[in-house]
Amino acid sequence: MRIETDVVHGGQHPDMHTGALSPPIYQTSTFAFRDADHGARLFKGDEEGYIYTRISNPTIDLLASKIAVLESAEAGLVSASGLAAVFNIIVSLVKSGERVVSDDTIYGGTYTLFKNVLPGLGIEVVFVDASDIDQVNAAIDGRTKLLFIETPANPTLKIIDIARCVEAMRSNGVPLCVDNTFATPYLQRPIEIGADIVVHSATKYFGGHGDIIGGVAVGNKDFIKKMWKIAKDIGASISPFNAWLILRGLKTLAVRMDRHCTNAQKVAEFLVDHDKIESVYYPGLKSHPGHDIARRQMRGFGGMIGFDVKGGKEAGKMVMNSVKLCTLAVSLGDVDTLIEHPGSMTHSGYTDDELMESGIKPGFVRISIGLEHADDIIDDLEQALKKI
């Protein structure tokens, strides 16, 4: 089925017991056994079933299978947050003394995890510009166990050629993980291009309404089972209610993403011609250096925009403090338009030098375009820019 149909029906059927169209929320911590032998068989793995929601739960499992369908993957695992999913991917693949190669422009929380936490576990992380495949190849050695990228990258909207990364990884026997949060499977499906693992912050476009936290990883069955064994022991489980809210949000993913993309294109075209704006970063603009790659590997350009305000950080702060319709807040993918300053907020874990090396200038502003009328978003930005 086409993706628009899969977001509604994929992996879901009316409840077999009651016929309920909306899936039940199994809001329970524990599940009863038929008898002692039944419980023993479940714990040994001799029989499938449910024991405890930290281990598995029907509502959570339904969400995992649905996202796997959308990403063309064999299986999925849902976590309490996107960062929990990323951490589980790393420790499922990489041991002390081994290496992760990562693009240098990634979500700030992931960057902090890679920079501050993984080295304490004996895991080396090497940051490169993965849009330059020569840098990727130069960083790979016999200890490398994973290449991690985001495309479009957070927050600069840098585009990385997934197919070229796949080619480099295949020749070196190293798996590729793509954070697909900005694009969602509606716009981009990295596994169909050859990636091994895809990770999402389900908090963002999957939920879509700013009311849950969750994460998900998808890949082949053997790898997801390996992740599950770790997840159940570290307790990175999502609540059944949050899983259900994400399931509900996914039903409208296609129509929401269409509107996000349409609005973002209009806002980007407004900003690129504005005399108070130095640069605009949106892959839907022909001037974007990754435009041609994005056209090839994406079906749309997404709802995220970055821009540099003339006048640097103080001018950017003035814009953010002057908006009335847009909300000054982190996160993204909501129905509401959200605006923030990555350098001092989501990406504050980067040093000043690291920000500049990643293309995040002092006056860089990130905006997550919502579902309001595009002209109203533009009018709000216009009045805010006049304050500079």
TORKOL-4160 file (C-alpha; in steps of 0.2 Angstrom, whole numbers, padded with zeros to 4 digits, m for minus):
388
<pt num="1" X="0000" Y="0000" Z="0000"/>
<pt num="2" X="0005" Y="0018" Z="m0002"/>
<pt num="3" X="0012" Y="0027" Z="0013"/>
<pt num="4" X="m0004" Y="0038" Z="0014"/>
<pt num="5" X="m0014" Y="0022" Z="0017"/>
<pt num="6" X="0000" Y="0014" Z="0028"/>
<pt num="7" X="0000" Y="0028" Z="0041"/>
<pt num="8" X="m0019" Y="0025" Z="0043"/>
<pt num="9" X="m0020" Y="0006" Z="0042"/>
<pt num="10" X="m0002" Y="m0001" Z="0042"/>
<pt num="11" X="0001" Y="m0014" Z="0056"/>
<pt num="12" X="m0016" Y="m0011" Z="0063"/>
<pt num="13" X="m0033" Y="m0020" Z="0063"/>
<pt num="14" X="m0049" Y="m0019" Z="0073"/>
<pt num="15" X="m0047" Y="m0027" Z="0090"/>
<pt num="16" X="m0049" Y="m0046" Z="0088"/>
<pt num="17" X="m0059" Y="m0047" Z="0105"/>
<pt num="18" X="m0071" Y="m0033" Z="0104"/>
<pt num="19" X="m0070" Y="m0026" Z="0086"/>
<pt num="20" X="m0064" Y="m0009" Z="0093"/>
<pt num="21" X="m0057" Y="0002" Z="0078"/>
<pt num="22" X="m0046" Y="0012" Z="0090"/>
<pt num="23" X="m0033" Y="0000" Z="0098"/>
<pt num="24" X="m0035" Y="m0003" Z="0117"/>
<pt num="25" X="m0024" Y="0005" Z="0129"/>
<pt num="26" X="m0017" Y="m0009" Z="0140"/>
<pt num="27" X="m0013" Y="0003" Z="0155"/>
<pt num="28" X="m0006" Y="m0010" Z="0166"/>
<pt num="29" X="0010" Y="m0014" Z="0174"/>
<pt num="30" X="0008" Y="m0033" Z="0175"/>
<pt num="31" X="m0001" Y="m0047" Z="0167"/>
<pt num="32" X="m0009" Y="m0062" Z="0175"/>
<pt num="33" X="m0003" Y="m0080" Z="0171"/>
<pt num="34" X="m0015" Y="m0095" Z="0168"/>
<pt num="35" X="m0005" Y="m0105" Z="0181"/>
<pt num="36" X="0012" Y="m0107" Z="0187"/>
<pt num="37" X="0019" Y="m0117" Z="0173"/>
<pt num="38" X="0012" Y="m0104" Z="0161"/>
<pt num="39" X="0022" Y="m0090" Z="0170"/>
<pt num="40" X="0038" Y="m0101" Z="0170"/>
<pt num="41" X="0036" Y="m0104" Z="0151"/>
<pt num="42" X="0035" Y="m0086" Z="0148"/>
<pt num="43" X="0050" Y="m0081" Z="0158"/>
<pt num="44" X="0060" Y="m0095" Z="0149"/>
<pt num="45" X="0054" Y="m0089" Z="0132"/>
<pt num="46" X="0046" Y="m0105" Z="0128"/>
<pt num="47" X="0030" Y="m0097" Z="0125"/>
<pt num="48" X="0025" Y="m0080" Z="0118"/>
<pt num="49" X="0015" Y="m0068" Z="0130"/>
<pt num="50" X="0015" Y="m0054" Z="0142"/>
<pt num="51" X="0023" Y="m0053" Z="0159"/>
<pt num="52" X="0027" Y="m0035" Z="0164"/>
<pt num="53" X="0025" Y="m0019" Z="0154"/>
<pt num="54" X="0044" Y="m0014" Z="0156"/>
<pt num="55" X="0047" Y="m0030" Z="0146"/>
<pt num="56" X="0033" Y="m0029" Z="0133"/>
<pt num="57" X="0015" Y="m0023" Z="0131"/>
<pt num="58" X="0002" Y="m0025" Z="0117"/>
<pt num="59" X="m0001" Y="m0006" Z="0114"/>
<pt num="60" X="0018" Y="m0003" Z="0114"/>
<pt num="61" X="0021" Y="m0018" Z="0103"/>
<pt num="62" X="0008" Y="m0012" Z="0091"/>
<pt num="63" X="0016" Y="0005" Z="0089"/>
<pt num="64" X="0033" Y="m0003" Z="0086"/>
<pt num="65" X="0026" Y="m0014" Z="0072"/>
<pt num="66" X="0017" Y="0000" Z="0064"/>
<pt num="67" X="0033" Y="0011" Z="0063"/>
<pt num="68" X="0042" Y="m0004" Z="0056"/>
<pt num="69" X="0029" Y="m0005" Z="0042"/>
<pt num="70" X="0031" Y="0013" Z="0038"/>
<pt num="71" X="0050" Y="0012" Z="0038"/>
<pt num="72" X="0050" Y="m0004" Z="0027"/>
<pt num="73" X="0059" Y="m0013" Z="0042"/>
<pt num="74" X="0057" Y="m0030" Z="0049"/>
<pt num="75" X="0054" Y="m0025" Z="0067"/>
<pt num="76" X="0055" Y="m0010" Z="0079"/>
<pt num="77" X="0057" Y="m0006" Z="0097"/>
<pt num="78" X="0049" Y="0008" Z="0106"/>
<pt num="79" X="0058" Y="0018" Z="0120"/>
<pt num="80" X="0054" Y="0031" Z="0133"/>
<pt num="81" X="0063" Y="0044" Z="0122"/>
<pt num="82" X="0073" Y="0047" Z="0106"/>
<pt num="83" X="0089" Y="0048" Z="0116"/>
<pt num="84" X="0085" Y="0031" Z="0125"/>
<pt num="85" X="0083" Y="0023" Z="0108"/>
<pt num="86" X="0100" Y="0031" Z="0102"/>
<pt num="87" X="0109" Y="0025" Z="0118"/>
<pt num="88" X="0102" Y="0007" Z="0116"/>
<pt num="89" X="0107" Y="0006" Z="0098"/>
<pt num="90" X="0125" Y="0011" Z="0103"/>
<pt num="91" X="0127" Y="m0001" Z="0117"/>
<pt num="92" X="0119" Y="m0015" Z="0107"/>
<pt num="93" X="0133" Y="m0013" Z="0094"/>
<pt num="94" X="0148" Y="m0005" Z="0102"/>
<pt num="95" X="0159" Y="m0011" Z="0116"/>
<pt num="96" X="0173" Y="m0003" Z="0126"/>
<pt num="97" X="0188" Y="0000" Z="0115"/>
<pt num="98" X="0178" Y="0002" Z="0099"/>
<pt num="99" X="0172" Y="0017" Z="0089"/>
<pt num="100" X="0157" Y="0026" Z="0082"/>
<pt num="101" X="0159" Y="0038" Z="0068"/>
<pt num="102" X="0146" Y="0052" Z="0068"/>
<pt num="103" X="0142" Y="0066" Z="0058"/>
<pt num="104" X="0146" Y="0082" Z="0067"/>
<pt num="105" X="0129" Y="0091" Z="0065"/>
<pt num="106" X="0116" Y="0081" Z="0075"/>
<pt num="107" X="0103" Y="0084" Z="0088"/>
<pt num="108" X="0111" Y="0093" Z="0103"/>
<pt num="109" X="0106" Y="0079" Z="0116"/>
<pt num="110" X="0114" Y="0066" Z="0105"/>
<pt num="111" X="0130" Y="0076" Z="0103"/>
<pt num="112" X="0131" Y="0078" Z="0122"/>
<pt num="113" X="0128" Y="0059" Z="0124"/>
<pt num="114" X="0142" Y="0055" Z="0111"/>
<pt num="115" X="0154" Y="0068" Z="0118"/>
<pt num="116" X="0151" Y="0066" Z="0137"/>
<pt num="117" X="0144" Y="0049" Z="0141"/>
<pt num="118" X="0150" Y="0036" Z="0128"/>
<pt num="119" X="0169" Y="0040" Z="0132"/>
<pt num="120" X="0166" Y="0036" Z="0150"/>
<pt num="121" X="0160" Y="0019" Z="0144"/>
<pt num="122" X="0176" Y="0017" Z="0134"/>
<pt num="123" X="0168" Y="0020" Z="0117"/>
<pt num="124" X="0177" Y="0033" Z="0106"/>
<pt num="125" X="0166" Y="0044" Z="0095"/>
<pt num="126" X="0174" Y="0053" Z="0080"/>
<pt num="127" X="0165" Y="0067" Z="0072"/>
<pt num="128" X="0166" Y="0071" Z="0054"/>
<pt num="129" X="0157" Y="0080" Z="0040"/>
<pt num="130" X="0147" Y="0065" Z="0033"/>
<pt num="131" X="0142" Y="0075" Z="0018"/>
<pt num="132" X="0160" Y="0073" Z="0013"/>
<pt num="133" X="0162" Y="0054" Z="0010"/>
<pt num="134" X="0181" Y="0056" Z="0010"/>
<pt num="135" X="0180" Y="0061" Z="0028"/>
<pt num="136" X="0169" Y="0046" Z="0032"/>
<pt num="137" X="0181" Y="0034" Z="0024"/>
<pt num="138" X="0196" Y="0042" Z="0032"/>
<pt num="139" X="0188" Y="0040" Z="0050"/>
<pt num="140" X="0184" Y="0021" Z="0048"/>
<pt num="141" X="0196" Y="0009" Z="0055"/>
<pt num="142" X="0195" Y="m0009" Z="0062"/>
<pt num="143" X="0187" Y="m0003" Z="0078"/>
<pt num="144" X="0173" Y="0006" Z="0070"/>
<pt num="145" X="0156" Y="m0002" Z="0073"/>
<pt num="146" X="0144" Y="0011" Z="0067"/>
<pt num="147" X="0141" Y="0026" Z="0056"/>
<pt num="148" X="0128" Y="0038" Z="0064"/>
<pt num="149" X="0120" Y="0052" Z="0053"/>
<pt num="150" X="0105" Y="0064" Z="0053"/>
<pt num="151" X="0098" Y="0070" Z="0037"/>
<pt num="152" X="0091" Y="0083" Z="0036"/>
<pt num="153" X="0103" Y="0087" Z="0050"/>
<pt num="154" X="0097" Y="0096" Z="0066"/>
<pt num="155" X="0098" Y="0111" Z="0066"/>
<pt num="156" X="0107" Y="0116" Z="0050"/>
<pt num="157" X="0096" Y="0106" Z="0038"/>
<pt num="158" X="0113" Y="0099" Z="0030"/>
<pt num="159" X="0109" Y="0085" Z="0018"/>
<pt num="160" X="0119" Y="0069" Z="0018"/>
<pt num="161" X="0119" Y="0057" Z="0003"/>
<pt num="162" X="0112" Y="0041" Z="0011"/>
<pt num="163" X="0117" Y="0030" Z="m0004"/>
<pt num="164" X="0135" Y="0035" Z="m0004"/>
<pt num="165" X="0136" Y="0032" Z="0015"/>
<pt num="166" X="0128" Y="0015" Z="0012"/>
<pt num="167" X="0141" Y="0011" Z="m0001"/>
<pt num="168" X="0155" Y="0016" Z="0010"/>
<pt num="169" X="0149" Y="0006" Z="0025"/>
<pt num="170" X="0146" Y="m0010" Z="0015"/>
<pt num="171" X="0163" Y="m0009" Z="0009"/>
<pt num="172" X="0169" Y="m0008" Z="0027"/>
<pt num="173" X="0157" Y="m0020" Z="0034"/>
<pt num="174" X="0150" Y="m0006" Z="0046"/>
<pt num="175" X="0131" Y="m0003" Z="0049"/>
<pt num="176" X="0123" Y="0013" Z="0045"/>
<pt num="177" X="0111" Y="0021" Z="0057"/>
<pt num="178" X="0100" Y="0036" Z="0051"/>
<pt num="179" X="0091" Y="0048" Z="0063"/>
<pt num="180" X="0075" Y="0051" Z="0052"/>
<pt num="181" X="0066" Y="0062" Z="0064"/>
<pt num="182" X="0066" Y="0078" Z="0053"/>
<pt num="183" X="0060" Y="0069" Z="0037"/>
<pt num="184" X="0049" Y="0055" Z="0044"/>
<pt num="185" X="0046" Y="0039" Z="0034"/>
<pt num="186" X="0032" Y="0049" Z="0024"/>
<pt num="187" X="0046" Y="0059" Z="0016"/>
<pt num="188" X="0061" Y="0048" Z="0017"/>
<pt num="189" X="0064" Y="0029" Z="0020"/>
<pt num="190" X="0083" Y="0026" Z="0023"/>
<pt num="191" X="0081" Y="0007" Z="0024"/>
<pt num="192" X="0074" Y="0007" Z="0006"/>
<pt num="193" X="0090" Y="0016" Z="0001"/>
<pt num="194" X="0101" Y="0003" Z="0011"/>
<pt num="195" X="0103" Y="0009" Z="0029"/>
<pt num="196" X="0103" Y="m0004" Z="0042"/>
<pt num="197" X="0095" Y="0005" Z="0057"/>
<pt num="198" X="0083" Y="0020" Z="0058"/>
<pt num="199" X="0080" Y="0030" Z="0074"/>
<pt num="200" X="0066" Y="0043" Z="0078"/>
<pt num="201" X="0062" Y="0055" Z="0092"/>
<pt num="202" X="0043" Y="0050" Z="0091"/>
<pt num="203" X="0040" Y="0065" Z="0102"/>
<pt num="204" X="0041" Y="0075" Z="0086"/>
<pt num="205" X="0031" Y="0072" Z="0070"/>
<pt num="206" X="0025" Y="0055" Z="0075"/>
<pt num="207" X="0015" Y="0062" Z="0090"/>
<pt num="208" X="0013" Y="0079" Z="0082"/>
<pt num="209" X="0005" Y="0088" Z="0096"/>
<pt num="210" X="0018" Y="0091" Z="0109"/>
<pt num="211" X="0010" Y="0081" Z="0122"/>
<pt num="212" X="0021" Y="0065" Z="0123"/>
<pt num="213" X="0040" Y="0059" Z="0124"/>
<pt num="214" X="0045" Y="0043" Z="0115"/>
<pt num="215" X="0058" Y="0036" Z="0104"/>
<pt num="216" X="0059" Y="0021" Z="0092"/>
<pt num="217" X="0072" Y="0011" Z="0082"/>
<pt num="218" X="0069" Y="0000" Z="0068"/>
<pt num="219" X="0080" Y="m0013" Z="0059"/>
<pt num="220" X="0081" Y="m0032" Z="0055"/>
<pt num="221" X="0073" Y="m0044" Z="0068"/>
<pt num="222" X="0089" Y="m0050" Z="0075"/>
<pt num="223" X="0096" Y="m0033" Z="0079"/>
<pt num="224" X="0079" Y="m0027" Z="0087"/>
<pt num="225" X="0079" Y="m0043" Z="0097"/>
<pt num="226" X="0096" Y="m0039" Z="0103"/>
<pt num="227" X="0091" Y="m0021" Z="0108"/>
<pt num="228" X="0075" Y="m0028" Z="0117"/>
<pt num="229" X="0086" Y="m0039" Z="0128"/>
<pt num="230" X="0095" Y="m0023" Z="0134"/>
<pt num="231" X="0080" Y="m0012" Z="0135"/>
<pt num="232" X="0071" Y="m0023" Z="0147"/>
<pt num="233" X="0086" Y="m0023" Z="0158"/>
<pt num="234" X="0089" Y="m0005" Z="0158"/>
<pt num="235" X="0070" Y="0000" Z="0160"/>
<pt num="236" X="0069" Y="0012" Z="0145"/>
<pt num="237" X="0051" Y="0008" Z="0142"/>
<pt num="238" X="0038" Y="0020" Z="0136"/>
<pt num="239" X="0021" Y="0021" Z="0145"/>
<pt num="240" X="0006" Y="0012" Z="0136"/>
<pt num="241" X="m0004" Y="0029" Z="0136"/>
<pt num="242" X="0010" Y="0038" Z="0127"/>
<pt num="243" X="0012" Y="0024" Z="0114"/>
<pt num="244" X="m0007" Y="0025" Z="0111"/>
<pt num="245" X="m0005" Y="0044" Z="0109"/>
<pt num="246" X="0008" Y="0041" Z="0096"/>
<pt num="247" X="m0002" Y="0028" Z="0087"/>
<pt num="248" X="m0016" Y="0041" Z="0086"/>
<pt num="249" X="m0004" Y="0055" Z="0080"/>
<pt num="250" X="0002" Y="0043" Z="0066"/>
<pt num="251" X="m0015" Y="0042" Z="0058"/>
<pt num="252" X="m0014" Y="0060" Z="0052"/>
<pt num="253" X="0005" Y="0060" Z="0048"/>
<pt num="254" X="0003" Y="0061" Z="0029"/>
<pt num="255" X="m0009" Y="0076" Z="0029"/>
<pt num="256" X="0001" Y="0085" Z="0043"/>
<pt num="257" X="0018" Y="0083" Z="0033"/>
<pt num="258" X="0010" Y="0089" Z="0017"/>
<pt num="259" X="0005" Y="0105" Z="0026"/>
<pt num="260" X="0021" Y="0107" Z="0035"/>
<pt num="261" X="0031" Y="0105" Z="0019"/>
<pt num="262" X="0019" Y="0118" Z="0010"/>
<pt num="263" X="0020" Y="0130" Z="0024"/>
<pt num="264" X="0039" Y="0129" Z="0026"/>
<pt num="265" X="0042" Y="0131" Z="0007"/>
<pt num="266" X="0032" Y="0148" Z="0008"/>
<pt num="267" X="0041" Y="0154" Z="0023"/>
<pt num="268" X="0058" Y="0149" Z="0017"/>
<pt num="269" X="0055" Y="0159" Z="0000"/>
<pt num="270" X="0049" Y="0174" Z="0011"/>
<pt num="271" X="0065" Y="0173" Z="0022"/>
<pt num="272" X="0077" Y="0171" Z="0007"/>
<pt num="273" X="0072" Y="0188" Z="0000"/>
<pt num="274" X="0071" Y="0197" Z="0016"/>
<pt num="275" X="0084" Y="0211" Z="0019"/>
<pt num="276" X="0087" Y="0207" Z="0037"/>
<pt num="277" X="0091" Y="0189" Z="0034"/>
<pt num="278" X="0109" Y="0184" Z="0029"/>
<pt num="279" X="0106" Y="0165" Z="0025"/>
<pt num="280" X="0092" Y="0153" Z="0024"/>
<pt num="281" X="0094" Y="0134" Z="0026"/>
<pt num="282" X="0080" Y="0124" Z="0018"/>
<pt num="283" X="0083" Y="0110" Z="0006"/>
<pt num="284" X="0068" Y="0115" Z="m0004"/>
<pt num="285" X="0077" Y="0130" Z="m0010"/>
<pt num="286" X="0087" Y="0128" Z="m0026"/>
<pt num="287" X="0101" Y="0138" Z="m0017"/>
<pt num="288" X="0103" Y="0125" Z="m0004"/>
<pt num="289" X="0119" Y="0115" Z="m0007"/>
<pt num="290" X="0110" Y="0098" Z="m0003"/>
<pt num="291" X="0095" Y="0102" Z="m0014"/>
<pt num="292" X="0098" Y="0090" Z="m0028"/>
<pt num="293" X="0102" Y="0075" Z="m0016"/>
<pt num="294" X="0086" Y="0080" Z="m0006"/>
<pt num="295" X="0076" Y="0079" Z="m0022"/>
<pt num="296" X="0083" Y="0062" Z="m0025"/>
<pt num="297" X="0081" Y="0054" Z="m0008"/>
<pt num="298" X="0066" Y="0063" Z="m0001"/>
<pt num="299" X="0048" Y="0065" Z="m0008"/>
<pt num="300" X="0046" Y="0082" Z="0001"/>
<pt num="301" X="0058" Y="0094" Z="0010"/>
<pt num="302" X="0050" Y="0094" Z="0027"/>
<pt num="303" X="0044" Y="0108" Z="0040"/>
<pt num="304" X="0061" Y="0114" Z="0047"/>
<pt num="305" X="0070" Y="0130" Z="0043"/>
<pt num="306" X="0086" Y="0138" Z="0049"/>
<pt num="307" X="0091" Y="0156" Z="0045"/>
<pt num="308" X="0105" Y="0168" Z="0050"/>
<pt num="309" X="0099" Y="0185" Z="0055"/>
<pt num="310" X="0110" Y="0200" Z="0051"/>
<pt num="311" X="0116" Y="0207" Z="0067"/>
<pt num="312" X="0121" Y="0191" Z="0075"/>
<pt num="313" X="0115" Y="0184" Z="0091"/>
<pt num="314" X="0107" Y="0199" Z="0098"/>
<pt num="315" X="0097" Y="0202" Z="0082"/>
<pt num="316" X="0092" Y="0184" Z="0083"/>
<pt num="317" X="0086" Y="0186" Z="0101"/>
<pt num="318" X="0076" Y="0201" Z="0096"/>
<pt num="319" X="0067" Y="0191" Z="0083"/>
<pt num="320" X="0063" Y="0177" Z="0095"/>
<pt num="321" X="0057" Y="0189" Z="0109"/>
<pt num="322" X="0046" Y="0199" Z="0096"/>
<pt num="323" X="0036" Y="0185" Z="0089"/>
<pt num="324" X="0018" Y="0184" Z="0094"/>
<pt num="325" X="0010" Y="0169" Z="0084"/>
<pt num="326" X="0026" Y="0158" Z="0084"/>
<pt num="327" X="0030" Y="0151" Z="0101"/>
<pt num="328" X="0048" Y="0152" Z="0108"/>
<pt num="329" X="0051" Y="0134" Z="0113"/>
<pt num="330" X="0062" Y="0120" Z="0109"/>
<pt num="331" X="0056" Y="0103" Z="0101"/>
<pt num="332" X="0049" Y="0102" Z="0084"/>
<pt num="333" X="0036" Y="0094" Z="0073"/>
<pt num="334" X="0021" Y="0101" Z="0083"/>
<pt num="335" X="0005" Y="0108" Z="0075"/>
<pt num="336" X="0011" Y="0124" Z="0082"/>
<pt num="337" X="0025" Y="0134" Z="0075"/>
<pt num="338" X="0040" Y="0134" Z="0087"/>
<pt num="339" X="0056" Y="0145" Z="0086"/>
<pt num="340" X="0072" Y="0144" Z="0096"/>
<pt num="341" X="0091" Y="0148" Z="0096"/>
<pt num="342" X="0100" Y="0132" Z="0095"/>
<pt num="343" X="0117" Y="0139" Z="0100"/>
<pt num="344" X="0111" Y="0143" Z="0118"/>
<pt num="345" X="0097" Y="0131" Z="0119"/>
<pt num="346" X="0095" Y="0114" Z="0110"/>
<pt num="347" X="0114" Y="0113" Z="0105"/>
<pt num="348" X="0121" Y="0122" Z="0120"/>
<pt num="349" X="0132" Y="0106" Z="0123"/>
<pt num="350" X="0143" Y="0112" Z="0108"/>
<pt num="351" X="0157" Y="0123" Z="0112"/>
<pt num="352" X="0158" Y="0140" Z="0102"/>
<pt num="353" X="0171" Y="0132" Z="0091"/>
<pt num="354" X="0161" Y="0117" Z="0088"/>
<pt num="355" X="0145" Y="0127" Z="0084"/>
<pt num="356" X="0155" Y="0136" Z="0071"/>
<pt num="357" X="0163" Y="0121" Z="0064"/>
<pt num="358" X="0145" Y="0113" Z="0062"/>
<pt num="359" X="0138" Y="0129" Z="0053"/>
<pt num="360" X="0128" Y="0135" Z="0068"/>
<pt num="361" X="0132" Y="0154" Z="0068"/>
<pt num="362" X="0129" Y="0165" Z="0083"/>
<pt num="363" X="0113" Y="0173" Z="0074"/>
<pt num="364" X="0107" Y="0156" Z="0069"/>
<pt num="365" X="0088" Y="0153" Z="0072"/>
<pt num="366" X="0079" Y="0137" Z="0070"/>
<pt num="367" X="0060" Y="0137" Z="0066"/>
<pt num="368" X="0048" Y="0122" Z="0066"/>
<pt num="369" X="0034" Y="0127" Z="0054"/>
<pt num="370" X="0017" Y="0122" Z="0061"/>
<pt num="371" X="0000" Y="0120" Z="0053"/>
<pt num="372" X="m0006" Y="0138" Z="0054"/>
<pt num="373" X="m0009" Y="0148" Z="0038"/>
<pt num="374" X="0007" Y="0151" Z="0030"/>
<pt num="375" X="0003" Y="0170" Z="0028"/>
<pt num="376" X="0000" Y="0172" Z="0046"/>
<pt num="377" X="0017" Y="0164" Z="0050"/>
<pt num="378" X="0025" Y="0175" Z="0038"/>
<pt num="379" X="0016" Y="0191" Z="0045"/>
<pt num="380" X="0022" Y="0186" Z="0062"/>
<pt num="381" X="0040" Y="0184" Z="0056"/>
<pt num="382" X="0039" Y="0201" Z="0046"/>
<pt num="383" X="0033" Y="0211" Z="0061"/>
<pt num="384" X="0047" Y="0203" Z="0072"/>
<pt num="385" X="0061" Y="0207" Z="0059"/>
<pt num="386" X="0055" Y="0225" Z="0059"/>
<pt num="387" X="0061" Y="0226" Z="0077"/>
<pt num="388" X="0079" Y="0224" Z="0072"/>
